[in-house]
């Protein structure tokens, strides 16, 4: 007798299907999960595009303020408002990237478990070939690399805010 996996109680509340008809229905659910994962990746790319655009707008506005401002103290206040806003955007972006990564990880736990009931387990085989994410030379998650961009923006915004505060208090 095989020991059920922890996810089985939720995925197969009436037991793991073995009947051909039930396995065929399971395959339809499998296809739905794969499509859902692909859709999540597309949404994630859309979110990344949004945040790159928003950060570009913040930086453009900052450049405009620096070149067209008349009152240096007002310039610094405007820049501080922009860099604080940019920092908040960067932090939110990073949080969303991590959430998308967690959600996709969960989807693949379900996909990989479903594959154990199906005749072929292509995603599970790929995951095994990549060392199940345990060997960084073989595989690093996209999320682990993707979060660097918002962190870089965040670091720029924090550095700029500190510089703006220092400048604001030294301007007479």
For each residue, the residues with C-beta under 8 A, 3 or more apart:
1:
2:
3:
4: 8 9 12 16
5: 8 113
6: 9
7: 10 11 109 110 113
8: 4 5 11 12 16 113
9: 4 6 12 13
10: 7 13
11: 7 8 110 113 114
12: 4 8 9 15 16 17
13: 9 10
14:
15: 12
16: 4 8 12 117
17: 12 22 23 25 26 117
18: 22 23
19: 22 23
20: 23 24
21: 24 25
22: 17 18 19 25 26
23: 17 18 19 20 26 27 117 118
24: 20 21 27 28
25: 17 21 22 28 29
26: 17 22 23 29 30 114 117 118
27: 23 24 30 31 118
28: 24 25 31 32
29: 25 26 32 33 114
30: 26 27 33 34 111 114 115 118
31: 27 28 34 35
32: 28 29 35 36
33: 29 30 36 37 107 110 111 114
34: 30 31 37 38 111 123
35: 31 32 38 39
36: 32 33 39 40 107
37: 33 34 40 41 104 107 108 111
38: 34 35 41 42
39: 35 36 42 43
40: 36 37 43 44 100 103 104 107
41: 37 38 44 45 104
42: 38 39 45 46
43: 39 40 46 47 100
44: 40 41 47 48 97 100 104
45: 41 42 48 49
46: 42 43 49 50
47: 43 44 50 51 93 96 97 100
48: 44 45 51 52 93 97 146 149
49: 45 46 52 53
50: 46 47 53 54
51: 47 48 54 55 89 90 92 93 96 150
52: 48 49 55 56 149
53: 49 50 56 57
54: 50 51 57 58 89
55: 51 52 58 59 86 89 90 153
56: 52 53 59 60
57: 53 54 60 61
58: 54 55 61 62 82 83 85 86 89
59: 55 56 62 63 86
60: 56 57 63 64
61: 57 58 64 65 82
62: 58 59 65 66 79 82 83 160
63: 59 60 66 67
64: 60 61 67 68
65: 61 62 68 69 75 78 79 82
66: 62 63 69 75 79
67: 63 64
68: 64 65
69: 65 66 72 74 75 78
70: 74
71: 74 75
72: 69 75 76 167 171
73: 76 77 168 171
74: 69 70 71 77 78
75: 65 66 69 71 72 78 79
76: 72 73 79 80 164 165 167 168 171
77: 73 74 80 81 168
78: 65 69 74 75 81 82
79: 62 65 66 75 76 82 83 160 164
80: 76 77 83 84 161 164 165 168
81: 77 78 84 85
82: 58 61 62 65 78 79 85 86
83: 58 62 79 80 86 87 157 158 160 161 164
84: 80 81 87 88 157 161
85: 58 81 82 88 89
86: 55 58 59 82 83 89 90 153 156 157
87: 83 84 90 91 154 157 158 161
88: 84 85 91 92
89: 51 54 55 58 85 86 92 93 153
90: 51 55 86 87 93 94 150 151 153 154 157
91: 87 88 94 95 150 154
92: 51 88 89 95 96
93: 47 48 51 89 90 96 97 149 150 153
94: 90 91 97 98 147 150 151 154
95: 91 92 98 99
96: 47 51 92 93 99 100
97: 44 47 48 93 94 100 101 143 146 147 150
98: 94 95 101 102 143 147
99: 95 96 102 103
100: 40 43 44 47 96 97 103 104 143
101: 97 98 104 105 141 142 143 146
102: 98 99 105 106
103: 40 99 100 106 107
104: 37 40 41 44 100 101 107 108
105: 101 102 108 109
106: 102 103 109 110
107: 33 36 37 40 103 104 110 111
108: 37 104 105 111 112 123 127
109: 7 105 106 112 113
110: 7 11 33 106 107 113 114
111: 30 33 34 37 107 108 114 115 123
112: 108 109 115 116 121 123 124 127
113: 5 7 8 11 109 110 116 117
114: 11 26 29 30 33 110 111 117 118
115: 30 111 112 118 120 121 122 123 124
116: 112 113 121 124
117: 16 17 23 26 113 114
118: 23 26 27 30 114 115 121
119:
120: 115
121: 112 115 116 118 124 125
122: 115 125 126
123: 34 108 111 112 115 126 127
124: 112 115 116 121 127 128
125: 121 122 128 129
126: 122 123 129 130
127: 108 112 123 124 130 132 133
128: 124 125 131 132
129: 125 126
130: 126 127 133 135 138 139
131: 128 134 135 138 139
132: 127 128
133: 127 130 139 141
134: 131
135: 130 131 138 139
136: 139 140
137:
138: 130 131 135
139: 130 131 133 135 136
140: 136 144 145
141: 101 133 144 145
142: 101 145 146
143: 97 98 100 101 146 147
144: 140 141 147
145: 140 141 142 148
146: 48 97 101 142 143 149
147: 94 97 98 143 144 150 151
148: 145 151 152
149: 48 52 93 146 152 153
150: 51 90 91 93 94 97 147 153 154
151: 90 94 147 148 154 155
152: 148 149 155 156
153: 55 86 89 90 93 149 150 156 157
154: 87 90 91 94 150 151 157 158
155: 151 152 158 159
156: 86 152 153 159 160
157: 83 84 86 87 90 153 154 160 161
158: 83 87 154 155 161 162
159: 155 156 162 163
160: 62 79 83 156 157 163 164
161: 80 83 84 87 157 158 164 165
162: 158 159 165 166
163: 159 160 166 167
164: 76 79 80 83 160 161 167 168
165: 76 80 161 162 168 169
166: 162 163 169 170
167: 72 76 163 164 170 171
168: 73 76 77 80 164 165 171
169: 165 166
170: 166 167
171: 72 73 76 167 168
172:
